[in-house]
Amino acid sequence: MLPELAEFEDIILQSGPLLRVKQHGEVAVGSARLPLYSASLGSEKPDAPVLGFFAGVHGLERIGSQVLLAFLRSLLVRLRWDSSLQRKFETIRLVFMPLVNPAGMALGTRSNAEGVDLMRNAPIDALEKTPFLLGGHRISPKLPWYRGKPDAGMARENLALCKVVQEELFCSPFSIALDCHSGFGLCDRVWFPYAYTRTPIQHLPEIHALKSLFDQTYPHHPYVIEPQARQYLTHGDVWDYLYQLSRQPGTGVSGRVFLPLTLELGSWLWIKKNPRQLLSLLGMFNPVVPHRRQRVLRGHLLLLEFLVRAVHDNARWLPDEIERIDHLRLAESLWYSGIRK
């Protein structure tokens, strides 16, 4: 059985009534049927602030799922004795979907079982030139970064992901989503939309305010925070699609603030320390040596805990109309002066 799925189901079994679990269909791998689960804990009020955690979108990038599963298990243990955390969860909701693409994880592929890259599959096309193949293509599922057939619609895994976001996050006036990946660069990055254009998102001031809060609270944190467009552009990014959807009338709370983030773990660091990982496809995206895996599992607790606190106390740091002007000016100077056309 898929180890991460077995871990998630064990957490569900041990959690009792703390976790509210939903199944969003199944995907097939040979004769096996793998469930698409989400789980939530905390407030059930629709207007409660929400923090969504997602991982396993790319089946090769298993470390992101492992980070979230370790964090979820830790939270559930703490909720048995930590009264301050119990009070916090009376007013916020956390949503976990740590295995978005269980078929890809079981097969050891980036794509799902049909060869579709879920982060190139949403119905949104880049407005500017993308890198060949890497930016998404419709040539063949035998090549990486395949978007799927143009008339096929979104893959069922993406439909499940979008359903969770729309039902659990869009009903709230304030929500953050963190999608965990690995495999890019020599440092850990936190990306925000867009990937399909170099134009800033409408909530750029809120993103900058969140970054400033993080920088001031943890001035020695290791993350580079930036729009994905600073690195490369792609077609079909599901978070671009969901962010655009959140801005449309009739899709939930009017005037909501929805901030989708991507944690991109810098797997080149592990390869640099252990070049033999290049001999394994999984080794290119995940720490292989046990002590490095343990270091990664505990190393991102700072970020995850910060986001829980930031969602809980969002009213204390979200900029007002005057502050938004200053944050917008600073953000454009920091992130867009060198990439805007």
For each residue, the residues with C-beta under 8 A, 3 or more apart:
1: 5 6
2: 5 6 34 99 102 105 106
3: 6 7
4: 7 8 56 62 65 66 69 98 99 102 105
5: 1 2 8 9 34 35 99 102 105
6: 1 2 3 9 10
7: 3 4 10 11 66 69
8: 4 5 11 12 37 39 69 98 99
9: 5 6 12 13
10: 6 7 13 14
11: 7 8 14 15 19 69 72 73 76
12: 8 9 15 19 21 37 39
13: 9 10
14: 10 11 76
15: 11 12 18 19 39 41 76
16: 19
17:
18: 15 41 76 79
19: 11 12 15 16 39 40 41 76
20: 39 40 41 44
21: 12 37 38 39
22: 37 38 39 164
23: 26 35 36 37
24: 36 37 38 159 160 163 164
25: 35 36 156 160
26: 23 33 34 35 36
27: 33 34 36 102 103 112 113 156 157
28: 31 32 33 34 103 113
29: 32 34 102 103 106 107 113
30:
31: 28
32: 28 29 106
33: 26 27 28
34: 2 5 26 27 28 29 102 103 106
35: 5 23 25 26 102
36: 23 24 25 26 27 99 100 102 156 157 160
37: 8 12 21 22 23 24 97 99
38: 21 22 24 95 96 97 160 164 168
39: 8 12 15 19 20 21 22 72 95 96 97
40: 19 20 93 94 95 96 168
41: 15 18 19 20 75 76 79 89 93 94
42: 48 89 90 91 92 93 94
43: 48 89 90 91 92 93
44: 20 48 93
45: 48 93
46: 171 172
47: 171 172 173 253
48: 42 43 44 45 91 92 93 172
49: 91 92 93 172 173 174 175 311 312 314
50: 92 93 94 95 168 169 172 174 175 176 311
51: 92 93 94 95 175 176 177 178 307 308 311
52: 94 95 96 97 164 165 168 169 175 176 177 178
53: 68 71 72 94 95 96 97 98 177 178 180 304
54: 57 68 97 98 100 161 177 178 179 180
55: 61 64 65 67 68 97 98 99 100 179 180 181
56: 4 59 61 62 64 65 98 99 100 101 102 104 105
57: 54 61 100 101 118 119 157 161 179 181 238
58: 61 101 104 110 111 117 118 119 181 183 285
59: 56 62 101 102 103 104 105 106 107 108 109 110 111 112
60: 104 108 109 110 183 281 282 284 285 286
61: 55 56 57 58 64 65 110 180 181 182 183 285 286
62: 4 56 59 65 66 105 282 285 286
63: 66 67 180 182 265 285 286 287 293 296
64: 55 56 61 67 68 98 179 180 181 182 263 265
65: 4 55 56 61 62 68 69 98 99 105 180
66: 4 7 62 63 69 70 293 297
67: 55 63 64 70 71 180 296 297 300 304
68: 53 54 55 64 65 71 72 96 98 180
69: 4 7 8 11 65 66 72 73 98
70: 66 67 73 74 297 298
71: 53 67 68 74 75 301 304
72: 11 39 53 68 69 75 76 96 98
73: 11 69 70 76 77
74: 70 71 77 78 301
75: 41 71 72 78 79 85 94
76: 11 14 15 18 19 41 72 73 79 80
77: 73 74 80 81
78: 74 75 81 82 85
79: 18 41 75 76 82 85 86 89
80: 76 77
81: 77 78
82: 78 79 85 86
83: 86 87
84: 87 88
85: 75 78 79 82 88 89
86: 79 82 83 89 90
87: 83 84 90 91
88: 84 85 91 92 308 312
89: 41 42 43 79 85 86 92 94
90: 42 43 86 87
91: 42 43 48 49 87 88 312
92: 42 43 48 49 50 51 88 89 308 311 312
93: 40 41 42 43 44 45 48 49 50 51 168 172
94: 40 41 42 50 51 52 53 75 89 308
95: 38 39 40 50 51 52 53 164 168 169
96: 38 39 40 52 53 68 72
97: 37 38 39 52 53 54 55 100 160 161 164
98: 4 8 53 54 55 56 64 65 68 69 72
99: 2 4 5 8 36 37 55 56 65 102 105
100: 36 54 55 56 57 97 118 157 160 161
101: 56 57 58 59 104 105 112 118 157
102: 2 4 5 27 29 34 35 36 56 59 99 105 106
103: 27 28 29 34 59 106 107 112 113 157
104: 56 58 59 60 101 107 108 109 110 111 112 113
105: 2 4 5 56 59 62 65 99 101 102 108
106: 2 29 32 34 59 102 103
107: 29 59 103 104 113
108: 59 60 104 105 281 282
109: 59 60 104 112 115
110: 58 59 60 61 104 117 144
111: 58 59 104 114 115 116 117 118 141 144 146
112: 27 59 101 103 104 109 115 116 118 155 157
113: 27 28 29 103 104 107
114: 111 141 148 155
115: 109 111 112 140 141 142 146
116: 111 112 120 121 141 146 147 148 155
117: 58 110 111 120 121 136 144 145 146 147 236
118: 57 58 100 101 111 112 121 155 157 158 161 238
119: 57 58 234 236 237 238
120: 116 117 135 136 137 145 146 147 148 234 235 236 237
121: 116 117 118 147 148 154 155 158 236 238
122: 154 158 236 237 238 240 241 242
123: 153 154 236 241
124: 196 235 236 237 240 241 244
125: 196 235 236
126: 129 130 135 136 195 196 197 233 234 235
127: 196 197 199
128: 197 198 233 341
129: 126 233
130: 126 134 135 136 232 233 234 235
131: 134 135 232 233
132: 135 137
133: 137 139 143 144 145
134: 130 131 145 232 234
135: 120 126 130 131 132 145 232 233 234 235
136: 117 120 126 130 145 146 147 234 235 236
137: 120 132 133 143 145 146 147
138: 146 147 148 149 150
139: 133 143 146
140: 115 143 146
141: 111 114 115 116 146 148
142: 115 146
143: 133 137 139 140 146
144: 110 111 117 133
145: 117 120 133 134 135 136 137 234
146: 111 115 116 117 120 136 137 138 139 140 141 142 143
147: 116 117 120 121 136 137 138 235 236
148: 114 116 120 121 138 141 152 154 155
149: 138 152
150: 138
151:
152: 148 149
153: 123 159
154: 121 122 123 148 158 159 162
155: 112 114 116 118 121 148 158 159
156: 25 27 36 159 160
157: 27 36 57 100 101 103 112 118 160 161
158: 118 121 122 154 155 161 162 238
159: 24 153 154 155 156 162 163
160: 24 25 36 38 97 100 156 157 163 164
161: 54 57 97 100 118 157 158 164 165 238
162: 154 158 159 165 166 238 241 242 245
163: 24 159 160 166 167
164: 22 24 38 52 95 97 160 161 167 168 169
165: 52 161 162 168 169 170 177 242
166: 162 163 169 170 242 245 251 252
167: 163 164 170 171
168: 38 40 50 52 93 95 164 165 171
169: 50 52 95 164 165 166 172 175 177 258
170: 165 166 167 175 246 251 252 253 256 258
171: 46 47 167 168 252 253
172: 46 47 48 49 50 93 169 175 252 253 256
173: 47 49 253 255 256 257
174: 49 50 256 257 311 314 318
175: 49 50 51 52 169 170 172 256 257 258 259 311
176: 50 51 52 258 259 260 261 307 310 311
177: 51 52 53 54 165 169 239 242 258 259 260 261
178: 51 52 53 54 261 262 263 304 307
179: 54 55 57 64 239 260 261 262 263
180: 53 54 55 61 63 64 65 67 68 262 263 265
181: 55 57 58 61 64 184 262 263 264 265
182: 61 63 64 264 265 266 267 285 286
183: 58 60 61 264 265 267 284 285
184: 181 189 231 264 266 267 268
185: 189 264 266 268
186: 266 268 269 272
187: 222 223 224 266 269
188: 222 223 224 263 264 265 266 300
189: 184 185 223 224 225 226 263 264 266
190: 223 224 225 226 261 262 263 264 303
191: 195 226 227 228 231 261 262 264
192: 201 207 225 226 227 228 259 260 261 262
193: 201 227 228 237 239 240 243 260
194: 197 198 199 200 201 227 228 229 237 240 243
195: 126 191 228 229 232 233 234 237 239 240
196: 124 125 126 127 233 234 235 237 240
197: 126 127 128 194 229 233
198: 128 194 227 229 233 336 339 340 341
199: 127 194 340
200: 194 204 227 331 332 335 336
201: 192 193 194 204 207 227 243
202: 247
203: 206 207 257 258 259
204: 200 201 207 208 327 328 331 332
205: 208 209 319 323 324 325 327 328 331
206: 203 209 210 257 259 318 319 324 327
207: 192 201 203 204 210 211 259 331
208: 204 205 211 212 327 328 330 331 334
209: 205 206 212 213 317 318 319 323 327
210: 206 207 213 214 259 310 317
211: 207 208 214 215 225
212: 208 209 215 216 327
213: 209 210 216 217 310 317
214: 210 211 217 218 221 223 225 306 310
215: 211 212 218 219 221
216: 212 213 219
217: 213 214 306
218: 214 215 221 302 306
219: 215 216
220:
221: 214 215 218 302 303
222: 187 188
223: 187 188 189 190 214 303
224: 187 188 189 190
225: 189 190 192 211 214
226: 189 190 191 192 230 231 335
227: 191 192 193 194 198 200 201 230 335 336
228: 191 192 193 194 195 231 232 234 237 262
229: 194 195 197 198 232 233 339
230: 226 227 335 339
231: 184 191 226 228
232: 130 131 134 135 195 228 229
233: 126 128 129 130 131 135 195 196 197 198 229
234: 119 120 126 130 134 135 136 145 195 196 228 237
235: 120 124 125 126 130 135 136 147 196
236: 117 119 120 121 122 123 124 125 136 147 241
237: 119 120 122 124 193 194 195 196 228 234 240 241
238: 57 118 119 121 122 158 161 162 241 242
239: 177 179 193 195 242 243 260 262
240: 122 124 193 194 195 196 237 243 244
241: 122 123 124 162 236 237 238 244 245
242: 122 162 165 166 177 238 239 245 246 258 260
243: 193 194 201 239 240 246 247 258 260
244: 124 240 241 247 248
245: 162 166 241 242 248 251
246: 170 242 243 251 252 256 258
247: 202 243 244
248: 244 245 251
249: 254
250:
251: 166 170 245 246 248
252: 166 170 171 172 246 256
253: 47 170 171 172 173 256
254: 249
255: 173
256: 170 172 173 174 175 246 252 253
257: 173 174 175 203 206 314 318
258: 169 170 175 176 177 203 242 243 246
259: 175 176 177 192 203 206 207 210
260: 176 177 179 192 193 239 242 243
261: 176 177 178 179 190 191 192
262: 178 179 180 181 190 191 192 228 239
263: 64 178 179 180 181 188 189 190 300 303
264: 181 182 183 184 185 188 189 190 191
265: 63 64 180 181 182 183 188 296
266: 182 184 185 186 187 188 189 269
267: 182 183 184 270 271 284 285 286 287
268: 184 185 186 271 272
269: 186 187 266 272 273
270: 267 273 274 277 283 286 287 288 289 292
271: 267 268 274 275 277 278 283 284
272: 186 268 269 275
273: 269 270 292
274: 270 271 277 283 288 289 292
275: 271 272 278
276: 279 283
277: 270 271 274 280 283 284 288
278: 271 275 283 284
279: 276 283
280: 277 283 284 288
281: 60 108 284 285
282: 60 62 108 285 286 288
283: 270 271 274 276 277 278 279 280 286 288
284: 60 183 267 271 277 278 280 281
285: 58 60 61 62 63 182 183 267 281 282
286: 60 61 62 63 182 267 270 282 283 293
287: 63 267 270 292 293 295 296
288: 270 274 277 280 282 283 292 293
289: 270 274 292 293
290: 293 294
291: 294 295
292: 270 273 274 287 288 289 295 296
293: 63 66 286 287 288 289 290 296 297
294: 290 291 297 298
295: 287 291 292 298 299
296: 63 67 265 287 292 293 299 300
297: 66 67 70 293 294 300
298: 70 294 295 301
299: 295 296 302
300: 67 188 263 296 297 303 304
301: 71 74 298 304 305
302: 218 221 299 305 306
303: 190 221 223 263 300 306 307
304: 53 67 71 178 300 301 307 308
305: 301 302 308 309
306: 214 217 218 302 303 309 310
307: 51 176 178 303 304 310 311
308: 51 88 92 94 304 305 311 312
309: 305 306 312 313
310: 176 210 213 214 306 307 313 314 317
311: 49 50 51 92 174 175 176 307 308 314
312: 49 88 91 92 308 309
313: 309 310 316 317
314: 49 174 257 310 311 317 318
315: 318
316: 313
317: 209 210 213 310 313 314
318: 174 206 209 257 314 315
319: 205 206 209 323 324 326 327
320: 323 324
321: 324 325
322: 325 326
323: 205 209 319 320 326 327
324: 205 206 319 320 321 327 328
325: 205 321 322 328 329
326: 319 322 323 329 330
327: 204 205 206 208 209 212 319 323 324 330 331
328: 204 205 208 324 325 331 332
329: 325 326 332 333
330: 208 326 327 333 334
331: 200 204 205 207 208 327 328 334 335 336
332: 200 204 328 329 335 336 337
333: 329 330 336 337
334: 208 330 331 337
335: 200 226 227 230 331 332 339
336: 198 200 227 331 332 333 339 340
337: 332 333 334 340
338:
339: 198 229 230 335 336
340: 198 199 336 337
341: 128 198
